[in-house]
Amino acid sequence: MEAPIARKASPMQVAKAVFWSFLGIRKRSDYEVDSVELKPQQVIVAGLIGAACFVLGLVLLVRLIIGSLV
């Protein structure tokens, strides 16, 4: 029996997987595909970028709201 051919995930596929994981919504079939195609390094980098964008977005939103009150 031959080993399955490992495909390399595209940056968009990594971003999509991390985004849906942030929300906590994943289909089992998508998870199984991602577990074969995604490398841990890709997920870590995308997760850090996603977290930084989320925090930056919150900071900008708060500054916008506070700035409009003054």
TORDOTI-190468 format. One record per residue: x negated, y negated, z of N, C-alpha, C, O, CB in turn; residue number from 0. Coordinates in Angstrom, 1 decimal, always signed. Glycine has a CB too. Layout:
<pts>
PT	X	Y	Z	X	Y	Z	X	Y	Z	X	Y	Z	X	Y	Z	NUM
...
</pts>
This chain:
<pts>
PT	-0.8	+1.2	+0.0	+0.0	+0.0	+0.0	-0.9	-1.2	+0.0	-1.8	-1.3	+0.8	+1.0	+0.0	+1.2	0
PT	-0.6	-2.2	-0.9	-1.4	-3.4	-1.0	-1.0	-4.4	+0.0	+0.2	-4.5	+0.4	-1.3	-3.9	-2.4	1
PT	-1.9	-5.2	+0.4	-1.6	-6.3	+1.3	-0.9	-7.4	+0.5	-1.2	-7.6	-0.6	-2.9	-6.9	+2.0	2
PT	+0.0	-8.1	+1.2	+0.7	-9.2	+0.5	-0.3	-10.4	+0.2	-1.2	-10.7	+0.9	+1.9	-9.8	+1.3	3
PT	+0.0	-11.0	-1.0	-0.9	-12.1	-1.4	-0.5	-13.3	-0.7	+0.7	-13.7	-0.7	-0.7	-12.3	-3.0	4
PT	-1.5	-13.9	+0.0	-1.2	-15.1	+0.8	-1.2	-16.3	-0.1	-2.2	-16.6	-0.8	-2.3	-15.3	+2.0	5
PT	-0.1	-17.0	-0.1	-0.1	-18.3	-0.9	-0.4	-19.4	+0.0	-0.2	-19.4	+1.2	+1.3	-18.5	-1.5	6
PT	-0.9	-20.5	-0.6	-1.3	-21.7	+0.1	-0.1	-22.6	+0.1	+0.5	-22.9	-0.9	-2.5	-22.4	-0.5	7
PT	+0.3	-23.1	+1.3	+1.4	-24.0	+1.4	+1.1	-25.4	+0.9	+0.0	-25.9	+1.1	+1.9	-24.1	+2.9	8
PT	+2.0	-26.1	+0.3	+1.8	-27.4	-0.2	+2.0	-28.4	+1.0	+2.6	-28.0	+2.0	+2.8	-27.8	-1.3	9
PT	+1.4	-29.6	+0.9	+1.6	-30.6	+2.0	+3.0	-30.9	+2.2	+3.4	-31.1	+3.4	+0.8	-31.9	+1.6	10
PT	+3.9	-30.9	+1.2	+5.3	-31.2	+1.4	+6.0	-30.0	+2.2	+6.8	-30.3	+3.0	+6.0	-31.4	+0.1	11
PT	+5.6	-28.8	+1.9	+6.1	-27.7	+2.6	+5.7	-27.7	+4.1	+6.5	-27.4	+5.0	+5.7	-26.3	+2.0	12
PT	+4.5	-28.1	+4.4	+4.0	-28.2	+5.8	+4.8	-29.3	+6.5	+5.2	-29.1	+7.6	+2.5	-28.5	+5.8	13
PT	+5.0	-30.5	+5.8	+5.7	-31.6	+6.4	+7.1	-31.2	+6.7	+7.7	-31.5	+7.8	+5.7	-32.8	+5.5	14
PT	+7.8	-30.5	+5.8	+9.1	-30.0	+6.0	+9.3	-29.1	+7.1	+10.2	-29.2	+7.9	+9.7	-29.4	+4.7	15
PT	+8.3	-28.1	+7.3	+8.4	-27.2	+8.4	+8.2	-27.9	+9.7	+8.9	-27.5	+10.7	+7.3	-26.1	+8.2	16
PT	+7.3	-28.8	+9.8	+7.0	-29.6	+11.0	+8.2	-30.4	+11.4	+8.6	-30.5	+12.5	+5.8	-30.4	+10.9	17
PT	+8.8	-31.1	+10.4	+10.0	-31.9	+10.6	+11.2	-31.1	+11.2	+11.7	-31.5	+12.2	+10.4	-32.6	+9.3	18
PT	+11.5	-30.0	+10.6	+12.6	-29.2	+11.1	+12.2	-28.6	+12.4	+13.1	-28.3	+13.2	+12.9	-28.1	+10.1	19
PT	+11.0	-28.3	+12.7	+10.6	-27.8	+14.0	+10.7	-28.8	+15.1	+11.1	-28.5	+16.2	+9.1	-27.3	+14.0	20
PT	+10.5	-30.1	+14.7	+10.7	-31.2	+15.7	+12.2	-31.2	+16.1	+12.5	-31.5	+17.3	+10.3	-32.6	+15.1	21
PT	+13.1	-31.0	+15.1	+14.5	-31.0	+15.4	+15.0	-29.7	+16.1	+16.0	-29.7	+16.7	+15.3	-31.2	+14.1	22
PT	+14.2	-28.7	+16.0	+14.5	-27.4	+16.6	+15.5	-26.6	+15.7	+16.2	-25.7	+16.2	+15.1	-27.6	+17.9	23
PT	+15.6	-26.9	+14.4	+16.5	-26.2	+13.5	+15.6	-25.5	+12.5	+15.0	-26.2	+11.6	+17.5	-27.2	+12.9	24
PT	+15.6	-24.2	+12.5	+14.9	-23.4	+11.5	+15.7	-22.2	+11.1	+16.2	-21.5	+12.0	+13.5	-23.0	+12.0	25
PT	+15.8	-21.9	+9.8	+16.4	-20.7	+9.4	+15.3	-19.6	+9.6	+14.1	-19.8	+9.5	+16.8	-20.7	+7.9	26
PT	+15.8	-18.4	+9.9	+14.9	-17.3	+10.1	+14.1	-17.0	+8.9	+12.9	-16.7	+8.9	+15.6	-16.0	+10.6	27
PT	+14.7	-17.0	+7.7	+14.0	-16.7	+6.5	+12.9	-17.8	+6.2	+11.8	-17.4	+5.7	+15.0	-16.7	+5.3	28
PT	+13.2	-19.0	+6.5	+12.2	-20.1	+6.3	+11.0	-19.9	+7.3	+9.9	-20.1	+6.9	+12.8	-21.5	+6.5	29
PT	+11.3	-19.5	+8.5	+10.3	-19.3	+9.5	+9.4	-18.1	+9.0	+8.2	-18.2	+9.1	+10.9	-18.9	+10.8	30
PT	+9.9	-17.1	+8.5	+9.2	-15.9	+8.0	+8.3	-16.3	+6.9	+7.1	-15.8	+6.8	+10.1	-14.8	+7.6	31
PT	+8.8	-17.1	+5.9	+7.9	-17.5	+4.8	+6.8	-18.4	+5.3	+5.7	-18.3	+4.9	+8.8	-18.3	+3.8	32
PT	+7.2	-19.4	+6.2	+6.2	-20.3	+6.7	+5.1	-19.6	+7.5	+3.9	-20.0	+7.5	+6.8	-21.3	+7.6	33
PT	+5.4	-18.5	+8.3	+4.4	-17.8	+9.1	+3.4	-17.2	+8.2	+2.3	-16.9	+8.6	+5.1	-16.8	+10.0	34
PT	+3.7	-16.9	+7.0	+2.8	-16.2	+6.0	+2.0	-17.3	+5.3	+0.8	-17.1	+5.1	+3.5	-15.3	+5.0	35
PT	+2.6	-18.4	+4.9	+2.0	-19.4	+4.0	+1.2	-20.5	+4.8	+0.2	-21.0	+4.3	+3.0	-20.0	+3.2	36
PT	+1.7	-20.9	+6.0	+1.1	-22.0	+6.7	-0.1	-21.6	+7.5	-0.1	-20.5	+8.2	+2.1	-22.7	+7.6	37
PT	-1.1	-22.4	+7.5	-2.3	-22.1	+8.4	-2.1	-23.0	+9.6	-1.5	-24.0	+9.6	-3.6	-22.5	+7.6	38
PT	-2.6	-22.5	+10.8	-2.4	-23.2	+12.0	-3.0	-24.6	+11.9	-2.5	-25.6	+12.5	-3.1	-22.4	+13.1	39
PT	-4.1	-24.8	+11.2	-4.7	-26.1	+11.1	-3.8	-27.1	+10.4	-3.7	-28.3	+10.8	-6.1	-26.0	+10.3	40
PT	-3.1	-26.6	+9.4	-2.2	-27.5	+8.7	-1.0	-27.9	+9.6	-0.6	-29.1	+9.6	-1.6	-26.7	+7.5	41
PT	-0.5	-27.0	+10.4	+0.6	-27.3	+11.3	+0.2	-28.3	+12.4	+0.9	-29.2	+12.7	+1.1	-26.0	+11.9	42
PT	-1.0	-28.1	+12.9	-1.5	-29.0	+14.0	-1.7	-30.4	+13.5	-1.3	-31.3	+14.1	-2.9	-28.5	+14.5	43
PT	-2.3	-30.5	+12.3	-2.6	-31.9	+11.7	-1.2	-32.5	+11.4	-1.0	-33.7	+11.7	-3.4	-31.8	+10.5	44
PT	-0.3	-31.8	+10.8	+1.0	-32.4	+10.4	+1.8	-32.7	+11.7	+2.5	-33.7	+11.7	+1.8	-31.4	+9.6	45
PT	+1.7	-31.9	+12.7	+2.3	-32.2	+14.0	+1.8	-33.4	+14.6	+2.6	-34.2	+15.2	+2.2	-31.0	+14.9	46
PT	+0.5	-33.6	+14.6	-0.1	-34.8	+15.2	+0.4	-36.1	+14.4	+0.7	-37.1	+15.0	-1.6	-34.7	+15.2	47
PT	+0.4	-36.0	+13.1	+0.8	-37.1	+12.3	+2.3	-37.4	+12.5	+2.7	-38.6	+12.6	+0.5	-36.8	+10.8	48
PT	+3.1	-36.4	+12.6	+4.5	-36.5	+12.8	+4.8	-37.2	+14.2	+5.6	-38.0	+14.3	+5.2	-35.2	+12.7	49
PT	+4.1	-36.7	+15.2	+4.2	-37.3	+16.5	+3.8	-38.7	+16.6	+4.5	-39.6	+17.2	+3.4	-36.5	+17.6	50
PT	+2.7	-39.1	+15.9	+2.2	-40.4	+15.9	+3.2	-41.3	+15.1	+3.5	-42.5	+15.6	+0.9	-40.5	+15.1	51
PT	+3.8	-40.9	+14.0	+4.8	-41.6	+13.3	+6.1	-41.8	+14.2	+6.7	-42.9	+14.2	+5.2	-40.9	+12.0	52
PT	+6.5	-40.8	+14.9	+7.6	-40.9	+15.8	+7.4	-41.9	+16.9	+8.3	-42.8	+17.1	+7.9	-39.5	+16.4	53
PT	+6.3	-41.9	+17.6	+5.9	-42.8	+18.6	+5.8	-44.2	+18.1	+6.4	-45.2	+18.7	+4.6	-42.4	+19.4	54
PT	+5.2	-44.4	+17.0	+5.0	-45.7	+16.3	+6.4	-46.3	+16.0	+6.7	-47.5	+16.1	+4.1	-45.6	+15.1	55
PT	+7.3	-45.4	+15.4	+8.6	-45.9	+15.1	+9.4	-46.3	+16.3	+10.1	-47.3	+16.3	+9.4	-44.7	+14.4	56
PT	+9.3	-45.6	+17.4	+9.9	-46.0	+18.7	+9.4	-47.3	+19.2	+10.2	-48.2	+19.6	+9.8	-44.9	+19.7	57
PT	+8.1	-47.5	+19.1	+7.5	-48.8	+19.6	+8.0	-49.9	+18.7	+8.3	-51.0	+19.3	+6.0	-48.7	+19.6	58
PT	+8.0	-49.7	+17.4	+8.5	-50.8	+16.5	+9.9	-51.1	+16.8	+10.3	-52.3	+16.7	+8.2	-50.4	+15.1	59
PT	+10.7	-50.1	+17.0	+12.2	-50.3	+17.3	+12.4	-51.1	+18.5	+13.2	-52.0	+18.6	+12.9	-48.9	+17.3	60
PT	+11.7	-50.7	+19.6	+11.8	-51.4	+20.9	+11.3	-52.9	+20.7	+12.0	-53.8	+21.2	+11.0	-50.7	+22.0	61
PT	+10.2	-53.1	+20.0	+9.7	-54.5	+19.8	+10.7	-55.3	+19.0	+10.9	-56.5	+19.2	+8.4	-54.5	+19.1	62
PT	+11.4	-54.7	+18.0	+12.4	-55.4	+17.2	+13.6	-55.7	+18.1	+14.1	-56.8	+17.9	+12.8	-54.5	+16.0	63
PT	+14.0	-54.8	+18.9	+15.2	-55.1	+19.7	+14.9	-56.2	+20.8	+15.7	-57.1	+21.0	+15.7	-53.8	+20.4	64
PT	+13.7	-56.0	+21.4	+13.4	-57.0	+22.4	+13.1	-58.4	+21.8	+13.5	-59.4	+22.4	+12.1	-56.5	+23.2	65
PT	+12.5	-58.4	+20.6	+12.3	-59.7	+19.9	+13.5	-60.4	+19.5	+13.6	-61.6	+19.5	+11.4	-59.4	+18.7	66
PT	+14.6	-59.6	+19.2	+15.8	-60.2	+18.8	+16.6	-60.8	+20.0	+17.5	-61.6	+19.8	+16.7	-59.3	+18.0	67
PT	+16.3	-60.3	+21.2	+17.0	-60.8	+22.4	+16.4	-62.1	+23.0	+17.1	-62.8	+23.6	+16.9	-59.7	+23.5	68
PT	+15.2	-62.3	+22.7	+14.5	-63.5	+23.2	+14.8	-64.8	+22.4	+14.4	-65.8	+22.7	+13.0	-63.3	+23.3	69
</pts>
